[in-house]
Amino acid sequence: MFKVEEFFVKNNLKSDFKRYKSALTCSFIIGLLLGSIPFINRSKENFKIKKLMQEQKQIEIQNREKICKEENSEYKKFLNLGFPKTAIKKFNICMEK
């Protein structure tokens, strides 16, 4: 008797799966999308943070260039004296600091 009931349960599951295949597929896809929302939000936030850090680094580099190329810098002094290679070396040293 037990085996007959088990057969009916398996048979019902198979027929239910065939009947509701599209509903099960849609439910799985919706669950997958809902589960990935936190990951997507974290990825977007990390991207924004990296972009802000890049912009800040670029601004720091531009400020450093202004400092290294101002009138009283060694770069300008050597450039005005006619030593462009030495001026570039001094500029690179200044930028590394």
Summary of the structure (lengths in Angstrom):
residues: 97
radius of gyration: 34.0
end to end distance: 86.2
largest distance: 106.4
contacts: 202
relative contact order: 0.06
helix: 90%
strand: 0%
